[in-house]
Structures are given as structure tokens and as C-alpha cells.
Amino acid sequence: MADSSAIEWTDATWNPVTGCTKITRGCDNCYAERFAERFRGVSGHPFESGFDLTIRPGRLKQPLSWRRPRMIFVNSMSDLFHKDVPREFVDSVFSTMEDAHWHVFQLLTKRSSRMQKYLQQRYTERPCPENIWCGVSVEDSQAKSRVEHLRHAPAGARFLSIEPLLGPVGTLNLEGIHWVIAGGESGPRARPMDPQWVREVRDECVRQDVAFFFKQWGGFRPKDGGRELDGREWNGFPHNKLSSHSESYEEAR
């Protein structure tokens, strides 16, 4: 768990699972894989096994020791809904998030059908807690089926991470979606993002009154192109969801 994060839309990260496998072209230049593989074979290092999927039960209770409320990105180095993560372990992660109710947890997946099924089963007879936010990655128009899965999943808030944006998304139905993050790819093999692609996403958010956060243009380094879009920064958050979770959340941060 990291007590701070360079990711602009969260406060901290928590990785009870690390490692993953690639399933879409949005995974091609995965930053997490690039970082983890640097340490493969380094004895005693947390990433001694590189980016191989690794369950880390010793980290399950970490958020409970953090008393100051935070927004916590869950599994920034993995995907909780990977098919090789046991259902029982996913249950344990959710139990911790429910117990640590003073934090806001942000889960993000490309395996949207598994997430939808899990959430519908876990919260059949009770609502999903307000502090558990669930999101899906959408890199282009071919990935929009994930939005439909998310729309029908119970969650405290639903969000889209349209990053890396690799092509036009096209018409975007944001009914039931509370937040959209967008940005370009970064790293040594970063693929360029057409400004018109992100403008179309931004305009849909404005038209449908959904909070919009522009993370980066991307490039060799994440901050190379800055964060301004058409002369301003877009720092939207679903503040109604934050305030409904805890009236004092912003002050506590």
C-alpha cells in the first residue's frame, strides 16, 4: 500500500493482488508490467516474480490501519476480477472495503462481465456501500460493451477510465455513470491520442452532466504533454457521491 500516489485522481494505492495478463490492445504497453518486470529475479523484492499474478493475503487488512479517510485505488498493479483470482479472495477484499467504510475505494477492471456478475450476486439483498466505486477501462469504441456491464452492476459510484484513449469512442451513453476519466498513453512506446477523440468524450460528459477528469496528453513521460484541454484543466469528481459518503470527507483529506 502506498500512502500517496502520483495518479491524479486518487490519494493512495492498495494491492492485495499484483500481476496480470493482457486481454485487449489497451494492455499492450502496460505501465504496471513494465515497472514490475524490472525486478524479476531480484531476491526478496516484492516483484521478484515480475508481473506474474500473485495473491497477497498479508495485505488484506492494510486499509484498516489508515484512520484518515482516503480515496484508494484498488489493485493499481493488477485486476481484482482476473479469472485466476479466487472468488474467496475477492470476497475478502470486499469485506475489508466494507469494514473500512471511512475510505473511498476505486476498483477498475477490463473484465467487466465478471465484475458485473460478482456485484449482482454479492449485493442481491442489500445495496453496495457508497464507499465502493467501480469502474471499467474503455480504450476505444470496441470496448464499449464494458460500459453496459458496468451500468447494470450495483456500485456506490460507477466510473469510466478512458485511458489510454487509442481511438474514437463514438456515441457514449452515460446513463448511470457518475464519472469519466480520460487520457493519453505514456511510456517509451506511447501511441498518440488525437485531440478530437478526447474532445468528443469531454463534450458527451458536458452534455450529459457527468463529471469529467482529463488526466494527461501522455508521451514518453506521463506529464510530458501537461493536463490542459482547450486552455483549461478538467478536474471533475462526483462530489455528490463523496458528500453522500461522508460530509466531512473533503475536510478530512
Backbone torsions as a table, in degrees:
resi	resn	phi	psi	omega
1	MET	NA	134.6	179.0
2	ALA	-107.6	127.7	-176.5
3	ASP	-71.7	-9.9	175.2
4	SER	-145.9	166.4	-178.1
5	SER	-146.3	143.4	174.6
6	ALA	-81.1	-7.5	177.4
7	ILE	-73.7	123.1	-168.7
8	GLU	-65.6	-23.9	-172.3
9	TRP	-101.9	13.3	177.0
10	THR	-142.5	171.5	179.5
11	ASP	-103.5	-33.3	-173.0
12	ALA	-153.6	168.6	177.0
13	THR	-126.5	152.5	179.7
14	TRP	-140.8	121.8	-173.1
15	ASN	-123.5	78.1	173.6
16	PRO	-71.4	-11.9	171.4
17	VAL	-132.4	141.2	171.7
18	THR	-130.6	158.0	180.0
19	GLY	86.3	157.1	-175.4
20	CYS	-165.6	-178.9	171.7
21	THR	-133.2	154.0	-173.3
22	LYS	-83.5	137.3	179.5
23	ILE	-128.8	-16.9	178.8
24	THR	-140.6	171.2	179.1
25	ARG	-68.5	-16.8	173.8
26	GLY	-66.6	-17.4	179.0
27	CYS	-88.1	-9.8	-167.7
28	ASP	-53.0	-43.4	-175.5
29	ASN	-113.7	44.2	-173.1
30	CYS	-54.2	122.3	179.9
31	TYR	-65.4	-37.3	-177.8
32	ALA	-66.1	-42.3	177.3
33	GLU	-63.0	-43.8	-178.8
34	ARG	-60.0	-41.6	179.3
35	PHE	-67.1	-50.2	-173.5
36	ALA	-64.9	-38.5	-175.6
37	GLU	-68.9	-17.4	176.3
38	ARG	-62.4	-24.2	-173.2
39	PHE	-109.7	7.3	178.7
40	ARG	-58.6	130.2	178.8
41	GLY	86.1	-4.4	178.2
42	VAL	-81.1	107.5	-173.5
43	SER	-57.7	129.8	176.8
44	GLY	84.9	-8.9	-179.8
45	HIS	-78.2	145.5	178.0
46	PRO	-54.5	-27.5	179.0
47	PHE	-109.4	37.3	176.4
48	GLU	-57.4	-30.7	178.3
49	SER	-96.6	20.5	178.0
50	GLY	60.8	-132.6	-176.2
51	PHE	-102.0	19.5	173.5
52	ASP	-62.4	140.8	179.9
53	LEU	-60.4	126.5	-175.7
54	THR	-136.0	123.2	175.1
55	ILE	-85.5	132.6	-174.6
56	ARG	-124.3	77.6	-177.9
57	PRO	-60.5	-25.9	179.0
58	GLY	-65.0	-14.1	-179.5
59	ARG	-98.6	-1.6	-171.6
60	LEU	-58.0	-38.4	-172.6
61	LYS	-95.7	3.6	-174.9
62	GLN	-53.0	-45.9	-177.1
63	PRO	-61.9	-22.3	-178.8
64	LEU	-68.7	-20.7	179.7
65	SER	-87.7	-7.4	179.3
66	TRP	-94.3	107.9	-174.6
67	ARG	-85.6	-31.0	178.8
68	ARG	-76.6	130.8	-178.3
69	PRO	-59.8	138.1	178.0
70	ARG	-138.3	158.4	162.0
71	MET	-91.0	124.2	-172.1
72	ILE	-120.6	119.6	175.5
73	PHE	-80.4	117.2	-175.3
74	VAL	-88.2	124.4	178.6
75	ASN	59.4	57.1	172.6
76	SER	-64.0	-17.4	-179.0
77	MET	-110.7	20.9	-178.5
78	SER	-168.0	-163.1	175.8
79	ASP	-140.6	113.6	-175.6
80	LEU	-58.4	-26.5	-175.1
81	PHE	-99.2	19.6	171.3
82	HIS	-58.6	142.7	-175.2
83	LYS	-62.0	-20.8	-178.1
84	ASP	-94.8	4.0	172.5
85	VAL	-88.4	117.7	-175.8
86	PRO	-60.6	143.8	178.7
87	ARG	-55.0	-39.5	-178.4
88	GLU	-63.1	-33.7	179.3
89	PHE	-74.2	-38.8	174.5
90	VAL	-58.8	-41.8	176.7
91	ASP	-56.9	-42.6	-178.6
92	SER	-66.3	-38.6	176.9
93	VAL	-62.2	-45.5	-179.9
94	PHE	-66.3	-36.2	177.4
95	SER	-61.9	-40.5	177.2
96	THR	-63.8	-43.0	-179.4
97	MET	-63.8	-38.1	177.7
98	GLU	-67.6	-40.4	-180.0
99	ASP	-69.3	-38.6	-179.9
100	ALA	-87.9	60.7	-169.2
101	HIS	-70.4	-12.3	-179.4
102	TRP	-81.5	-12.5	174.9
103	HIS	-94.6	160.2	166.4
104	VAL	-106.0	124.4	-179.3
105	PHE	-104.9	132.4	-177.5
106	GLN	-115.0	109.1	178.5
107	LEU	-102.3	139.0	-178.1
108	LEU	-134.9	133.6	-177.4
109	THR	-143.5	155.9	165.8
110	LYS	-101.2	-9.3	-178.9
111	ARG	-97.3	66.8	-167.6
112	SER	-70.0	-32.9	-179.0
113	SER	-67.8	-38.6	177.7
114	ARG	-66.9	-39.0	178.4
115	MET	-64.3	-46.0	179.5
116	GLN	-56.9	-47.9	-179.2
117	LYS	-61.9	-43.3	-179.0
118	TYR	-62.9	-48.6	-177.1
119	LEU	-63.7	-40.1	179.7
120	GLN	-65.1	-34.9	179.0
121	GLN	-75.0	-42.0	-177.2
122	ARG	-69.6	-35.7	-174.2
123	TYR	-113.7	43.2	177.2
124	THR	-68.3	-41.7	-173.1
125	GLU	-112.6	7.5	177.6
126	ARG	-152.8	154.6	-179.8
127	PRO	-74.4	152.0	172.0
128	CYS	-65.5	134.5	179.9
129	PRO	-57.1	146.7	-177.5
130	GLU	-63.0	-21.7	-175.8
131	ASN	-88.1	2.7	178.9
132	ILE	-108.5	106.3	179.8
133	TRP	-100.0	134.4	-177.6
134	CYS	-121.2	137.1	-178.0
135	GLY	-139.3	165.0	176.1
136	VAL	-129.5	150.1	175.6
137	SER	-86.4	139.3	178.6
138	VAL	-137.7	108.5	-176.0
139	GLU	-95.9	-18.1	179.7
140	ASP	-167.7	-173.8	-175.7
141	SER	-65.3	-24.9	-178.5
142	GLN	-70.5	-16.1	-175.6
143	ALA	-99.8	8.1	-174.0
144	LYS	-70.8	-14.4	176.0
145	SER	-61.4	-26.7	178.1
146	ARG	-63.7	-32.3	179.4
147	VAL	-64.9	-38.8	178.8
148	GLU	-65.2	-40.4	176.5
149	HIS	-61.1	-44.7	-178.8
150	LEU	-64.3	-40.9	-176.6
151	ARG	-58.4	-30.5	-176.9
152	HIS	-100.0	14.8	179.7
153	ALA	-106.1	133.9	174.9
154	PRO	-68.7	133.6	179.9
155	ALA	-160.2	154.4	176.0
156	GLY	-63.3	-36.6	172.1
157	ALA	-152.9	151.9	178.5
158	ARG	-117.9	134.0	-178.7
159	PHE	-140.3	158.1	177.3
160	LEU	-113.8	136.6	169.9
161	SER	-109.1	99.9	-178.5
162	ILE	-94.7	70.2	-174.5
163	GLU	-156.9	130.4	-5.3
164	PRO	-72.4	135.2	177.9
165	LEU	-80.4	110.2	-171.1
166	LEU	-109.3	-1.1	180.0
167	GLY	-175.3	169.5	179.7
168	PRO	-63.6	140.2	178.9
169	VAL	-86.7	-29.3	-178.1
170	GLY	79.6	-161.2	-179.5
171	THR	-58.6	130.4	-174.0
172	LEU	-127.0	111.3	177.5
173	ASN	-84.6	113.6	-176.4
174	LEU	-104.0	19.2	175.8
175	GLU	-60.8	127.2	-179.6
176	GLY	81.7	0.9	178.5
177	ILE	-102.6	136.3	-173.6
178	HIS	-106.1	-14.0	-171.5
179	TRP	-159.6	141.6	176.0
180	VAL	-132.4	126.6	173.9
181	ILE	-108.7	136.7	178.2
182	ALA	-137.1	152.0	178.4
183	GLY	-178.1	165.2	178.7
184	GLY	-90.4	171.2	-178.1
185	GLU	-81.6	150.5	175.9
186	SER	-129.0	162.5	179.8
187	GLY	119.3	174.5	-174.0
188	PRO	-64.8	-21.5	179.1
189	ARG	-117.7	31.0	-176.1
190	ALA	-58.1	132.4	175.9
191	ARG	-91.1	136.3	-174.0
192	PRO	-69.8	150.7	177.1
193	MET	-108.6	126.0	176.6
194	ASP	-71.0	127.0	-179.8
195	PRO	-54.9	-31.2	-178.3
196	GLN	-66.7	-30.9	179.2
197	TRP	-62.0	-45.1	-177.3
198	VAL	-76.4	-30.7	175.9
199	ARG	-63.0	-38.9	179.6
200	GLU	-64.0	-39.3	176.9
201	VAL	-65.7	-47.2	178.7
202	ARG	-57.3	-44.3	-177.4
203	ASP	-65.8	-35.9	176.5
204	GLU	-64.6	-40.6	178.5
205	CYS	-63.1	-44.0	179.0
206	VAL	-62.9	-45.1	-177.2
207	ARG	-64.6	-37.1	-176.1
208	GLN	-99.1	8.0	175.4
209	ASP	58.0	51.3	177.5
210	VAL	-117.3	135.0	-179.1
211	ALA	-58.4	133.9	-176.9
212	PHE	-123.1	132.2	179.9
213	PHE	-125.5	117.5	176.6
214	PHE	-96.8	114.2	-171.3
215	LYS	-83.5	-45.3	-175.6
216	GLN	-173.2	157.6	169.3
217	TRP	-80.9	-29.9	-179.7
218	GLY	89.2	-174.4	-175.1
219	GLY	139.5	-163.1	-179.1
220	PHE	-57.7	-43.3	173.7
221	ARG	-112.4	148.4	-175.4
222	PRO	-54.4	-35.8	-173.7
223	LYS	-97.1	7.6	-176.1
224	ASP	-56.5	-41.8	-175.5
225	GLY	-94.3	1.4	-178.4
226	GLY	75.0	-170.4	-175.0
227	ARG	-125.3	6.2	-178.4
228	GLU	-82.5	137.0	174.2
229	LEU	-125.1	116.6	-177.9
230	ASP	54.2	44.8	170.6
231	GLY	86.2	7.3	179.3
232	ARG	-152.9	161.4	171.6
233	GLU	-89.6	142.0	177.6
234	TRP	-111.3	107.5	-172.2
235	ASN	-119.3	37.5	-176.3
236	GLY	-65.4	138.7	170.7
237	PHE	-131.5	153.3	175.1
238	PRO	-77.5	74.4	-172.2
239	HIS	-62.8	-27.0	176.7
240	ASN	-63.2	-32.5	178.1
241	LYS	-73.8	-36.4	177.4
242	LEU	-65.6	-45.5	-176.3
243	SER	-69.1	-32.6	178.2
244	SER	-71.4	-26.2	177.0
245	HIS	-73.5	-44.4	-178.4
246	SER	-160.3	120.9	-179.0
247	GLU	-61.6	-26.6	-176.1
248	SER	-101.5	12.4	-173.0
249	TYR	-60.4	-50.7	-176.9
250	GLU	-60.6	-40.0	179.0
251	GLU	-66.9	-37.5	-178.1
252	ALA	-67.7	-33.4	178.4
253	ARG	-65.3	NA	NA
